[in-house]
Amino acid sequence: MSKIFKGRPIFPGNAEEAAEVSHVGFSPTASWLEIIFNDSKSGVIKDHDNKDLYGRDMKGKILCLPQSIGSSASAMFFMAASKIDVAPKAMLFANHIDSLSSCGLILSDIWVEKRVITIDMLGQEFLDTVKTGDKLKVSEDGTVEILD
């Protein structure tokens, strides 16, 4: 039986894809610095401190996380990852979206014209329930369904 969660759509959209789950803060700078400066087309996360995501490819996936962490430069890494097509298809936040993510996703949406579907306030139960590899269905009204 599928499980349904309702959050607040920040950048609405529809998607069906596999989940990548982080139970700790996501650092765009640590994750994408090497990829962007080496002109890579890979979305493989390079952040050694994030044991949930290290070595996993985020390109086109649905990233489930509590929040992002890092410096103000992180916003530029969201935009750069979108520009070179290695960003996740969607980002689902258990908590309120943080300022780093919101700035970067706005830059991606407006300047690069590439939307990363974003929903926040899904709750800790969502993050405790979803597992890496689960197929998720995201709807533009903020509904997220973990499919069987």
Long-range contacts (C-beta under 8 A, 24 or more apart in sequence): 1-148, 2-145, 2-146, 2-147, 2-148, 3-129, 3-145, 3-146, 4-143, 4-144, 4-145, 4-146, 5-122, 5-123, 5-125, 5-126, 5-129, 5-143, 5-144, 5-145, 5-146, 6-122, 6-142, 6-143, 6-144, 7-92, 7-93, 7-119, 7-120, 7-121, 7-122, 7-123, 7-126, 7-142, 7-143, 7-144, 8-119, 8-120, 8-121, 8-142, 9-118, 9-119, 9-140, 9-141, 9-142, 10-97, 10-102, 10-105, 10-118, 10-119, 10-120, 11-105, 11-109, 11-115, 11-116, 11-117, 11-118, 12-117, 12-140, 12-141, 12-142, 13-90, 13-115, 13-117, 13-138, 13-140, 14-117, 14-138, 14-139, 14-140, 15-62, 15-89, 15-90, 15-117, 15-136, 15-137, 15-138, 16-135, 16-136, 16-137, 16-138, 16-147, 17-60, 17-61, 17-62, 17-89, 17-90, 17-135, 17-136, 18-61, 18-62, 18-132, 18-133, 18-134, 18-135, 18-136, 19-61, 19-62, 19-63, 19-64, 19-130, 19-131, 19-132, 19-133, 19-134, 19-135, 19-136, 19-146, 20-53, 20-56, 20-58, 20-61, 20-62, 20-63, 20-64, 20-88, 20-132, 21-52, 21-64, 21-65, 21-127, 21-130, 21-131, 21-132, 22-50, 22-52, 22-53, 22-63, 22-64, 22-65, 22-66, 23-52, 23-66, 23-127, 24-49, 24-50, 24-51, 24-52, 24-66, 25-50, 25-65, 25-66, 25-67, 25-68, 25-69, 25-70, 26-50, 26-53, 26-63, 26-65, 26-67, 26-68, 26-69, 27-68, 27-69, 27-70, 27-74, 28-68, 28-70, 28-74, 28-75, 28-77, 28-78, 28-81, 28-100, 28-101, 28-104, 29-70, 29-71, 29-73, 29-74, 29-77, 30-70, 31-58, 31-77, 32-77, 32-80, 32-81, 32-86, 33-77, 35-81, 35-84, 35-86, 36-77, 36-80, 36-81, 36-84, 39-84, 40-84, 40-86, 41-84, 41-85, 41-86, 42-86, 43-81, 43-86, 43-87, 43-88, 52-132, 56-132, 58-86, 58-87, 58-88, 59-85, 59-86, 59-87, 59-88, 60-88, 60-89, 61-88, 61-89, 62-88, 62-89, 62-90, 62-91, 62-92, 62-136, 62-138, 63-88, 63-90, 63-91, 63-92, 64-92, 64-94, 64-126, 64-127, 64-130, 64-136, 65-91, 65-92, 65-93, 65-94, 65-127, 66-93, 66-94, 66-95, 66-127, 67-93, 67-94, 67-95, 67-96, 67-97, 67-98, 67-101, 68-98, 68-100, 68-101, 69-98, 69-100, 70-100, 72-100, 72-103, 74-100, 74-101, 74-104, 75-100, 75-103, 75-104, 75-107, 76-104, 76-107, 77-104, 78-103, 78-104, 78-105, 78-107, 78-108, 78-116, 79-104, 79-107, 79-108, 79-111, 79-112, 81-108, 82-108, 82-112, 82-114, 82-116, 83-108, 83-112, 83-114, 85-114, 87-114, 87-116, 88-116, 89-116, 89-117, 90-116, 90-117, 90-118, 90-119, 90-136, 90-138, 91-116, 91-117, 91-118, 91-119, 92-118, 92-119, 92-120, 92-122, 92-126, 92-136, 92-138, 92-144, 93-118, 93-119, 93-120, 93-121, 93-122, 94-122, 94-123, 94-124, 94-126, 94-127, 95-120, 95-121, 96-120, 96-121, 119-144
